[in-house]
Amino acid sequence: MRISNSIFHQLLRPWLLLALCLPATGLGNSDPGLANQAAEAVPRYNYDFSRFMDWLAEASAEREIPGAALAIVSREGVRHMHTWGVKRIGVDESVAVDSVFRIASMSKTFAGAAGTLLVHEELDTWDTLLTDLFPDMKLGSSPMSRGITLKHVLSQSTGLMPHSYSNMLDHGVEYERIKQQFDEIPTVCQPGECYGYQNVVFSLVGDAIEQSTGDSYAHYLQEKLFKPLGMMTASVGLEAYEADREATSPHRKFRSGWRPTSTNAAYYTVAPASGINASLYDMTLWLRANLGAFPEVLPEDTLAEMHSPVIESPYGNYFNRWSGLEKAYYGIGWRVLDYKGVRGIHHGGGVRGYRSEMVFVPDANIGMVLMFNGDSNLANDVVPHFLDDLLAVSGSAE
């Protein structure tokens, strides 16, 4: 169901006003004794994000990023929500909370949830072999790749050459054509023994869901996640994106400045890896769900599986350059970070003309999501700035 901006804002406004009046800690604990015990048991956190928001606004303005959407949430609701810029350069239409962005690789977090729900519904197990689901498919150049399971796919631990065939996606080749060459992917290690980030191979989780449920991947997400969480503008695929009147446009920066750019449709064909469209409002619900706000949709044990480290990811990513990073892992569709003594759950995303980042700290009951409709590398710095501000009270960020 589509609703206009004005009606949407009328419906959302009372909820936002209530959410913004939450206690500063977001803990909702009125017992002083229990509050003191909690303070002794966990680090002290800074919930004043004005410095972070000022930095982001200044940095975005300096780079003249076309449009952006930022939210900071707790389990109980939205603490800050801010949008700025335009949906498309040259068109006088501002980014709003229901403006739709391509979330790119943040789509993997939904795939992780879908796969975990599939296992909890006992339609598959974590040890289900891809060769059992797809007997006619050969995956990898070595016989040991026959041991690749559903969990290996979702945790980026298949043992296959990292980023296999992402270059073909870049050149517009669609998933179904690329699958015909899966037997040529070099096997690097035994499944489960090394980390190797994938887009094309990761999308086998969508095939697994369709094979096990008889439903399309897009409809499974709609019924199991989008609809129950109230994500009214979330969708899967190019057709939904192009038909959405609230969709923002992608932009790239040239010497003359930012300009709208084309959409690479091939990345939509790997829907579990990069095929979701969503608004800022949608993503506040998604972050809150991962903080435990909606146990009827994502129960505690489901979240625990998704957010637990599976394989260490020690190299090759921009976040390895964050000075506060101690260790990085991949869980089930999520990155898991140890940053200056706290555990953060993170994922970023980038496709032509879009960048996005999100992170949450369960112990602090806080999370942040940011989306740009321009492919600026400013996104690389957003998560460490947010975490440093969160940790400023304890001195950890100094």
Disulfide bonds with the S-S distance in Angstrom:
Cys189-Cys194 1.91
